[in-house]
């Protein structure tokens, strides 16, 4: 029987397929979701606001720099923005797990989750 986390991971996979036309690496997607901890169950923290500068700075600083170990020299804001635009600026539900998964793949940092 599936639990709530598994149901969310299935929803994230559907977003990757429907909006980004990608076949997700389910093992990585699950690890990204687990890495987000209980925040995936809270509607507010489970989503990323594409227009909130503070929120986008959190994605950059806490995830890209601290978690993935990326350099500030890289086009981090541009990469986040590209995903927000591809997700659909008018799309209200932009799942944090989906965005983090896409950023992990974009920068080839899958080993962080091994």
WOZIQUI-V558917 format. One record per run of one state. SS is the DSSP state (@ for helix, = for strand, . for the rest). FROM is the first residue (numbers start at 1). TO is the last residue. If there is no record, write none. Layout:
ss=SS from=FROM to=TO
ss=SS from=FROM to=TO
This chain:
ss=. from=1 to=3
ss=@ from=4 to=20
ss=. from=21 to=25
ss=@ from=26 to=35
ss=. from=36 to=36
ss=@ from=37 to=41
ss=. from=42 to=42
ss=@ from=43 to=46
ss== from=47 to=47
ss=. from=48 to=52
ss=@ from=53 to=67
ss=. from=68 to=75
ss=@ from=76 to=87
ss=. from=88 to=94
ss== from=95 to=95
ss=@ from=96 to=106
ss=. from=107 to=109
ss=@ from=110 to=113
ss=. from=114 to=114
